[in-house]
Amino acid sequence: MATTALLGIASAITQTLGTLALPYIQTAIDLRNESQKLMNTLSVIRAVLMDLEELKDLSHADQDWLEKLHDVLLDADDLVDDFATKTLKNRLVAQRNVIAKVNNFFSTLGFYAVMAKRIRDIRGRLDDMAGDRAKFGLSRQIIVSQAGNTEEVHFNVYEPCVVGREDDKKQLIGLLKNTRNEENVSVIPIIGIGGVGKTTLAHIVYNNEEVKRMFEPRMWVSVSEVFDVKAIVQKMLESATQKRFENFDMNQLLTLLEKEISRKRFLLVLDNVWNKNRDDWLNLKGLLLSGARGSQVIVTTRMEVVATICGTASPYVLEGLSEEMSWSLFKQVAFKSRADMENPRMVSIGKEMVWKCLGNPLAIRVLGSILFRKSEQEWRHLKDVELSDIGQSGNKILQILKVSYDHLPSHLKRCFMYCSLFPKGYSMDKNTLVNLWIAQGLVPSFYKNQSLEDAGNECFMELLTMSFFQDVKINGLGNIQSCKMHDFLNDLARSVVGTVNVVTDLDGRDIVERTRHVSLCLSTNSLWKIPEALLKADRIRTLLLPVQSMSYDRLITKSTCASILACFLCLRALDLHDSGIEVVPDSIKKLQHLRYLDLTKNKLRRLPKSITGLLNLQTLRLSYCGDLERLPRGIKVMASLRHLELDECANLAYMPCGLSKLTSLHTLTMFIVGKGDDSAAHAGLHELNSLNHIRGELRITNLGCGKGAARAEDKILKGKEFLQSLKLEWNQEANDGRDDEVLLDSLQPHSNLKNLFITRYQGAKFPLWMMAQLPLSLTDLVELTIRDCPNCQQLPPFDQLQGLKILRLSNLSSVEHIDDNESEESTMFFPSLQELHLNNLPNLKDWWARNVSGAAARGSTLSMVKPSFPCLSKTTIEFCTNLASLPLQMHVEELSFHRASEKLLRQQLTATAESLSAASSSSLSHSKLKSLYILGVKDMDYLPEEGLQQLASLEYLDISWCSRLLCLPDEGLRGLKSLQFLRIRRCSMLNSLSSGIQHLTALQTLRISDCKELVFSENSMHFQGLSSLTSLSLDYLPKLEELPVGLKHVTTLQSLNIETCFNLRELPEWIGNLTSLEDFQISDCPNITCLPEGMHTLANLKELVIVECEYLLNRCQRDSGEDWIKIAHVPKLVLQRRTSR
């Protein structure tokens, strides 16, 4: 570790010294000379370090010398940073008045003299060390590896290739299907050594389409070393709902979890579990028992004891890949060309190296990725020299990973080592990680004018491509959001970095005086004080709180906060997020080296003025500080600021004047247009003109207020070519809309924009760049949202956006048509659109304004007039009650009608049927629709027969709140050959399911609730056609007097729930035919007087629940009840009377 880190520090010092300009006065000349001498010394040191880096092993003397050199170089780095900071201050003072310049001149003379002396002292310490090492010479021969290939290699981002796990996937899915367990929730442990692919296999199964249909909800939790039940419950909820639950106490979380999983068949994956405490596991398991029978938990772990503690089934032991599969994986990642793959010498060398990997996919992938850069000669050297000792002692896989690490370039080694500060299993935000690297000076610029952020992203992508990172999450715009590091690689990073980087508990037990980077892996609280060991390590450069958001009591006291600022003056990165901080002490100004400050999710109202003295600060994170009212006016002098994060700072009133001077800004997540009397202090929109490096997302709020006015020719955002997402939000209360069109014209973004969001715009029409010029203005647009624009009548020509994937239109009360004209051009209609969402467009009548009536008059459907959406997979129509037709959706997989018209529903289903019947292509022989939601279509009496018949791929059908629906179609259900889930609820006039239900031979789940007129007498026998049915729920059917007779033939039924059926007077004797029944629940059926004799024949029944059925509750009492003998064989019996309604 030492040589890699020291090379980076020495290079950074030399680079900084070389860029500092000094005036030609005697005091400065002395400093210049001392600086040059230091640079010469550093040049020699760098040469020695590069030699040392090539050594296979370092002696104890080498290591001791490097540790001492590390301390001296860090002091030199701090000194040079002081020098650079003073130079920056001088530049700022030069912009002030004459008196300030004169005062600064004389103070600077003294500073130069002090700096010259400090540099001489540093050089003296280095000279002393030089004597110990014979002026940095090496006394023994250096064994170097073969020179690396200097050819520049470009990598593509790709999903890690998975080979050889198809059989494992099938077996694990088979285990998930097994419901023959006595407990509601089964636990399947997957056990195997690190890197063998346990998490990968769990991911494959978790995302399998069949598994998705089997379980709802599905939850994924990365557990790792800390088994915190509250944190696990919180992550379960976040995974199930895609919402945040950060400020909830345990009781609140448990209530929400109960609601989420109760009586539902869920799947939970607990990834990377290390906990060996059985009590902790039992506490968690007890919270899961309310799930429906068949719920499953997958636990991945390296430890047999963990599998024994938590498993209800035998562990699934995941072995290494076979020799054939290992070679297949290696070929995919290691060979640059087909010629190399066909080179018999390289094949032979490769197979020998693969054999050493023991079938471990992680080792194969990392080693192969390193070899991808190298020549045949280098392959041979790595096999014969560096891998020759593998397996003789220690962990073989870790040894292979260490060899792969040794072949990383120095800058990537430094970036990788810094990742040791994050706990195992931690999800590392990519931008945060890159900004931390930059703050510590770990990122070099690879070519002239390259931004540090771009260079940092290159480092990240190289480490990702070489499999040092994994489990990547990507946002809707295709950008990487986060990643994880495998536990083995985390162990490797910690082993090579030693005690310089420490991840520790709150007591700081692992910290030593030479520690420079600290991460606290438990949450702080109001009782926490800085431990003595940390106080002694007062030269630390990083203090992180990565798991702080999971705390019970996140408060860091004012005194502790002040102590941190007073004790650790060398900090480059300080993380105090989610710590309950209300006031940042003025002493923050003492942290002159600080580059990265995270204050997100605190209770701040103001920041101290002194914070503007942090002239080196690059990243200031203030997101989710909901009480923050304003930023300091002097922020304009913080010339080094590159990232200002202000997401969800709801009380922030305005941006301070002078923001335009922060020309280094790469991130500005929110710009608030000020309103009120103090407009002189507010930054106007024009200040955005000079901030053309901004990238990522920009949200502009309060448009139409105060200094929000602009001229169309201003084009404030046009030069921001790196901006990907733009949100424009008008202030509806303070805006009459007269200038909105001009203002929006001035906010035209660069054509590279990918996501545009416009809300509360009051104009009647959109500016030219959104209308006639749209295809040229937004050539790369992927996602577009327009909402809450009440005066807008004419919409942009969306279909001309060739790359548009998601279109959302909401609350546009004046819009009658989406498009003004039907184009006669042959261009493809919405060629890339994947999702269409129309919500609350009450006056929307048709898609096109013209030619629609003519088409209707000729007797043809609209769908035959205009081509269909070629890529559309999801459509949601909500509260568009006047909409009569839409273009054809031939490829849609999910279609939702909520408070839409019956005419639209019929048009869509019928038009699709007509087009499919006319299609000659076999690929269009039936609809691709898989999920159909018909919700609140209040004017629908019958579902269209013809339209349903063509839905051969339909798997999920939900018909709810259709108050006029009388019955389901007879023949229409015949075509639903793939339907697996059918829900019918709150259809108050529904009186029959029709005989067509017998055709639903693939149906697995049927849920019918709150249908007051429904009876089964006419089609009772047709239930026997439900040959795949496993779950039936009948809830609040007041006219239900008997169960459908045809059910006695449905021997596949495993779960039966009968609830709130007041007129149901008995359970039939034939219920004993349901030999597969495992769960049976009867609730609020007061007129059922006894259980049938056939109950005792239900040998597979594992759980019987009876709630609020007075007769049954009395007759089913253990041992004494008259019906007890019929159910004594059932393992779990729940008899419950509600204490209150």
TATADA-V254599 format. One record per helix or strand of 3 or more residues. SS is the DSSP state (A for helix, B for strand). FROM is the first residue (numbers start at 1). LEN is the number of residues. If there is no record, write none. Layout:
# TATADA-V254599
[[SS,FROM,LEN] [SS,FROM,LEN]]
This chain:
# TATADA-V254599
[[A,2,18] [A,26,28] [A,60,34] [A,98,35] [A,166,12] [B,185,7] [A,198,9] [A,209,6] [B,218,7] [A,229,13] [A,250,12] [B,267,7] [A,278,9] [B,295,7] [A,304,7] [A,323,12] [A,338,4] [A,344,13] [A,361,11] [A,376,11] [A,396,11] [A,410,12] [A,430,10] [A,452,14] [B,470,5] [B,480,5] [A,487,11] [B,501,4] [B,517,4] [A,532,5] [B,542,3] [A,548,3] [A,558,10] [B,573,3] [A,586,5] [B,596,3] [A,609,5] [B,619,3] [A,633,5] [B,643,3] [A,659,3] [B,670,3] [A,679,3] [A,685,4] [B,696,8] [A,706,3] [A,712,3] [B,723,8] [A,740,7] [B,755,5] [A,768,3] [A,774,4] [B,783,5] [A,798,3] [B,806,5] [B,817,3] [B,835,5] [B,846,3] [A,852,6] [A,862,3] [B,874,5] [B,894,5] [A,902,17] [A,922,3] [B,931,5] [A,945,5] [B,956,5] [A,971,5] [B,981,5] [A,995,5] [B,1005,5] [A,1020,6] [B,1031,5] [A,1045,5] [B,1055,5] [A,1069,5] [B,1079,5] [A,1093,5] [B,1103,5] [A,1110,6] [A,1124,4] [B,1132,5]]
